[in-house]
Every structure is written in structure tokens, then in C-alpha cells.
Amino acid sequence: MTRPKPIPFLATLSAILPAGCSAEPAPVYFKSDIKPLIDKYCAECHLQGGAGTEASGFLTDSYDNLMKGTRFGPVVVAGDPLSSSFYRLVAGKVAPSIRMPHGKDALSDEEIAKIEHWITQGAKNN
């Protein structure tokens, strides 16, 4: 009886990996992915006259205002989530007393990941 020749490990691996792996995460869009999160978690306090807007000057009613940031400066640094206070505040990478949103349930890990990916992908108005 003849034994089949073994398939080299690398050839097997290269045949399997492309089918199930992607080098980049799926695109995240401001309009369909990020704005609904902002509306759900941020808008109550960060609209004109809201407590968050009064305290910081941060409005979340539009992409332009989000990117403008607070009276203290920008909250989103396109391409750099860890330099973006918006990401750090919702991801809990700050003191618990200033984590956002105040008085509401925290964002889920999936929601935080969407914000992180959106910022990493350039924080585009798409």
C-alpha cells in the first residue's frame, strides 16, 4: 500500500488562513455606527443647554461639533484613540468619577470597540 505524501505545513496554513482572516477590521461609519451611539449615550447632556455642554462646551449634535471638541480642545484625534479623550472617557481609561456617560449604563465592549475602530480608521464623516 502506498502512503500519501504529507502536505507541507506552510502550504496547508496558507491555504486555510486567507479564507478566515482579514488584515483590517470592517469599516466603521459615523452615520450608521457612531452617531447612534452618541445619540443614545451623550445627547441628553451634550446638546444646547445640557449640563455637559454647560460644563465643557461640548456639543454632540453634529459631526462638526464632535470634532470641534470642548472649550478645552479637541476630543477626537483622528487615527489615535488613546489621544482621544472621547474614547478614553467612554472606554473607562480615566478615573471612575469622570467616566462617561454619567448616571447611565456604560457602553458595551462592542460599542467601545466601534468607537475605537472609527477613530483608528481616521474618524471620518462617512
N, C-alpha and C positions, 0 to 999 in steps of 0.2 A: 504494500500500500504506500502511495506517495503522499507525503505530508505537504500541505500548502505552505508557500513561503510566507514568513511573517512580514507584516506591513511595518515599515519603519515608523517609530513613534512620532516623529515630527510630521510626516506625511499625514498620519491619522489626525493629529492635533490640528494641523492647518485645514483639514477638510471639515472639522467639526466647528471650530471657533467662528469663522465668518458667518455662519448661519445663525448663531445665537448671541453674538456680541456686537456692540456698537461702540465706537470710539468716543462719541459725544452723546450727552443726554438729549432727549427730544426737545425741540424748541419750546420756550415758554413765551406766551404772548401777553402783553399788557392788557389789552381789551378783554380777552376771554379768560385769562388766568389770574392776573394780578389785581385789576380793578375790582372784580367781585369780592376779593379778599379784603381790600381796602374799604369797600362799602360795608362789608359785614362787620369788620373789627375796628375800623378807625373813624369812619364818617361821623358817628354820633358825637364825638368830641372835637373832631378836626374839620368842622365846617364853619362858615362865618358865624361868629357869636358863640361858638362852642368853647367849653372850658379848656380844651387842649390848644385851640387856636389862640385864645386869650393869653394863655401861659407862654406859648412858644412862637406864635405867629405861623404855625404850620397848618396849611390847608391841604385837604386831600380830595378836593372836588374835581381836580383835573390832573392830567399827566404833567402839564407845565408847572402847576403849583407843587406837586410832589417833588419834581426835580429842582424847583427853586429852594425848597427846604424850609428852614426856620429862620427866625431873625438872627440866629447864631451861626447860620451857614447851611450848606447842603446836607441832606440826609442820605442821599444815594450817590455813591461813587461808581459810575459805570465800569464794570469789569472787576470790581473789588468789593465783595460782600463784607469782608472783615473791616474795611474802612468806611462802610456804610452804616451810620447809626440806625437807620430804618431797619436793616437786617438784624443788627446786634440787639436792638430793643425787643423785637418780636421773637427772636431766637433764644432769648434768655441769657445772652452773653454779657449781661450787665447786672448790677445789684438788683435783687428782687424788688426793691422799693420803686425802681423806675422802669421795670419791665412793662412792656405794652402788650395788650391793651389793659389799662387799669380797670379793675372791677368787672372784668369779663373773663370768660374761659380763654386760656392760652390757645394759640394756633396749634394745629396738629403738626406732627413731624413732616407730613406730606405737604402741608401748606407752607411751612417754613422752607422746605426744600425747593418749592416752586419759586419763592421769592429769591432764594439764594441763586438758583439757576438763571432766573431772569436778569439779576444783576450781573452775574458772571458772563452772560451772553450779551452784555452791553446795555442793559436797561432801556431797551428801545421802546418807542411809542408805536407798537405794532398791534 
